[in-house]
């Protein structure tokens, strides 16, 4: 698998992670043999340290530290919530122009505060019947999580009844089935498009373009 490197310096390296690639080895996917950590390590020929996590189904900016000192520094930035993360997603229905989702999430028995800000970028309506409706409506949203809980964006968008297209298990099964059967689409439409942090006294902005599959789904929505 080829690496799409979107940023590199002496301390850090960032890739545009494709949908379906795990960050590191996990017991949940014991049959998988290729991981982002492994690919970046092989590219650099030395150990690397993931600075954060992205879901397997989420594409976009994934940052690594090249050495332990840089890892400690960047981890501190994430823990102090000074890293600005921006995602874009395609969701069911027409969302409000903008909003904040303040809804605590529970993972492994622990409930923690979770805060997500979102802004609607565009709306789409395609001539595909769905349930009692003659058409299907969708929104493209920009999402900025203030906290970093497990599956936070996915759970929060589902909580306000605008689940992400292709999300399982937090999305809409009927919509997911519609996209799989009618458009042969089996990916999740959530992309980490931008990461901004203060590094070595300067603002560092790392961006990653959406995948070809995301572009294909956008084209379907735009053409109606």
C-alpha positions in Angstrom: 0.0 0.0 0.0 1.4 3.4 -1.0 1.6 6.1 1.7 0.0 9.5 1.0 2.4 11.7 3.0 0.8 15.2 3.5 3.4 16.6 5.9 6.9 15.8 7.1 9.6 17.6 9.2 12.4 16.5 11.5 9.9 15.8 14.3 6.6 14.8 12.7 5.1 13.0 9.8 1.5 12.9 8.7 -0.4 10.8 6.2 -3.8 10.9 4.6 -5.1 7.6 6.0 -7.4 5.8 3.7 -10.8 4.3 4.8 -10.3 0.8 6.2 -6.7 1.1 7.4 -6.2 0.5 11.1 -3.8 2.7 13.0 -2.2 -0.2 14.9 -2.6 -3.9 15.6 -5.7 -4.8 17.7 -7.3 -8.0 19.0 -10.6 -6.9 17.4 -9.1 -7.3 13.9 -6.7 -10.2 14.4 -6.8 -11.1 10.7 -5.4 -7.8 9.5 -1.7 -7.7 8.7 -1.2 -4.1 7.5 -1.4 -1.1 9.8 -0.6 2.6 9.5 2.1 2.5 12.2 3.8 -0.4 10.3 3.6 1.4 6.9 5.1 4.7 8.3 7.8 2.8 10.3 8.8 0.9 7.1 8.9 4.1 5.1 11.2 5.8 7.6 13.1 2.7 8.7 12.7 3.4 12.4 10.1 3.4 15.1 7.3 6.0 15.1 4.7 7.1 17.7 1.1 7.8 16.8 0.1 11.2 18.1 -3.6 10.4 18.1 -6.2 7.9 16.7 -8.6 7.7 13.8 -11.3 5.1 13.5 -10.6 2.4 11.0 -13.6 3.7 8.9 -12.4 7.3 9.1 -10.1 8.7 6.5 -7.8 11.8 6.7 -4.9 13.4 8.6 -3.1 11.0 10.9 -0.1 12.4 12.7 3.0 10.6 14.0 6.0 11.7 16.0 9.4 10.5 14.7 11.0 10.3 18.2 10.1 10.1 21.8 10.7 13.7 22.7 8.4 14.9 19.9 5.9 12.3 21.0 5.8 13.6 24.5 5.4 17.2 23.3 2.6 16.5 20.8 0.8 14.2 23.2 0.7 17.1 25.7 -0.9 19.3 23.1 -3.7 16.8 22.5 -4.2 16.2 26.2 -4.5 20.0 26.8 -7.0 20.3 23.9 -4.9 22.9 22.0 -4.9 20.8 18.8 -7.7 22.0 16.5 -9.3 19.1 14.6 -11.6 19.7 11.7 -13.6 16.9 10.0 -16.1 16.9 7.1 -19.0 14.5 6.8 -22.1 13.6 4.8 -25.1 13.0 6.9 -28.8 12.1 6.6 -31.3 14.9 6.5 -31.0 18.7 6.6 -29.0 19.8 9.7 -29.3 23.3 11.3 -27.0 26.0 10.0 -24.7 25.4 13.0 -24.8 24.0 16.4 -23.1 22.4 19.4 -23.7 18.9 20.7 -23.1 18.7 24.4 -23.7 15.1 25.2 -21.7 12.9 27.5 -20.5 9.5 26.2 -19.9 6.2 27.9 -17.1 3.8 26.9 -15.9 0.8 28.9 -18.1 1.8 31.8 -16.8 5.3 32.1 -19.0 8.3 31.2 -17.2 11.5 30.2 -18.2 14.9 28.9 -18.2 15.3 25.1 -18.5 18.4 23.1 -18.8 18.7 19.3 -19.4 21.9 17.1 -20.8 21.6 13.6 -21.6 23.9 10.7 -23.6 23.0 7.6 -21.7 23.5 4.4 -24.4 22.4 1.9 -27.6 20.5 1.4 -28.6 17.9 -1.2 -31.7 16.2 -2.4 -31.6 13.2 -4.7 -34.5 11.6 -6.6 -34.4 8.4 -4.6 -37.5 7.4 -2.6 -36.8 6.4 1.0 -39.5 5.1 3.2 -42.6 7.4 3.0 -40.5 10.1 1.3 -40.3 10.7 -2.4 -36.8 11.9 -2.2 -33.7 11.5 0.0 -32.1 14.6 1.7 -28.6 15.0 3.0 -26.2 17.6 4.4 -22.5 18.1 4.1 -21.1 19.4 7.5 -17.9 20.7 8.9 -17.4 19.2 12.4 -15.0 20.3 15.1 -14.8 18.1 18.2 -13.6 19.9 21.3 -13.1 16.6 23.2 -11.8 13.3 21.8 -14.0 10.5 23.0 -14.4 7.1 21.4 -16.5 7.4 18.2 -17.5 10.9 19.4 -18.5 12.5 16.0 -20.3 9.3 14.9 -22.3 9.0 18.1 -23.0 12.7 18.3 -24.4 13.0 14.8 -26.5 9.9 15.5 -27.7 11.5 18.7 -29.1 14.5 16.8 -30.7 12.2 14.3 -28.4 13.1 11.4 -26.2 10.0 11.3 -23.2 9.8 9.0 -23.7 7.9 5.7 -22.1 4.5 5.8 -21.7 4.5 9.6 -22.2 1.1 11.3 -23.3 0.7 14.1 -24.1 4.3 14.9 -25.8 5.2 11.7 -29.0 4.4 9.9 -29.3 0.8 8.7 -31.9 1.7 6.1 -29.8 4.5 4.6 -26.6 2.3 4.7 -28.5 -0.4 2.8 -29.8 2.1 0.3 -26.3 3.4 -0.5 -24.8 -0.1 -0.7 -27.5 -1.6 -2.9 -28.1 1.4 -5.2 -24.7 3.0 -5.4 -22.3 0.1 -4.3 -21.0 2.4 -1.5 -19.7 0.7 1.6 -17.5 3.4 3.1 -18.2 5.8 5.9 -18.4 9.5 4.8 -16.3 11.0 7.6 -12.9 12.6 6.8 -10.4 14.3 9.0 -9.5 17.1 6.7 -7.4 19.5 8.9 -5.2 19.4 11.9 -3.8 22.7 13.4 -1.4 22.9 16.3 1.3 25.3 17.6 4.6 23.6 16.9 8.0 25.2 17.7 6.5 28.6 18.1 4.5 28.6 14.8 1.1 27.5 13.8 1.3 24.2 11.9 -1.7 23.4 9.6 -1.9 19.9 8.0 -4.6 19.2 5.5 -5.7 16.1 3.6 -7.9 15.9 0.5 -11.0 13.7 0.5 -10.9 10.2 -0.9 -12.0 9.3 -4.5 -15.0 7.5 -2.9 -16.0 10.6 -0.9 -15.8 12.6 -4.2 -17.9 10.0 -6.0 -20.6 10.2 -3.3 -20.5 14.0 -3.5 -21.0 13.8 -7.3 -24.0 11.6 -6.8 -25.5 14.1 -4.3 -24.7 17.1 -6.5 -26.2 15.6 -9.6 -29.4 14.5 -7.8 
